[in-house]
Amino acid sequence: MSLEFEWDNAKASGNYAKHAVSFEAAKRAFNDPFAIEWLDDRFDYGEYCYNLLGMVEGVCCSLPIPCETMLSASSPHEGRTR
């Protein structure tokens, strides 16, 4: 499966200025075989949100994964309240 990425150029520029990591480079963290992905359940976002921690060229990248609205009543995350 191939992932497709898109982002706002102004936000990408701001992120590079703040963290010195481009979105173009950071997206490679999804290819890290040792990357860790977890459900961000700190708040009730009204949808399921995830984070990914992976390495890119020796730099540890923490990335939010876009939220996915769950349209079905069945969910792989039992016990999650809305």
Secondary structure, DSSP 8 states (H G I E B T S, - for coil): --------HHHHHHHHHHHS--HHHHGGGGG-TT-EEEE--SS--SSEEEEEEEEETTEEEEEEEEEE---SS--SSTT---
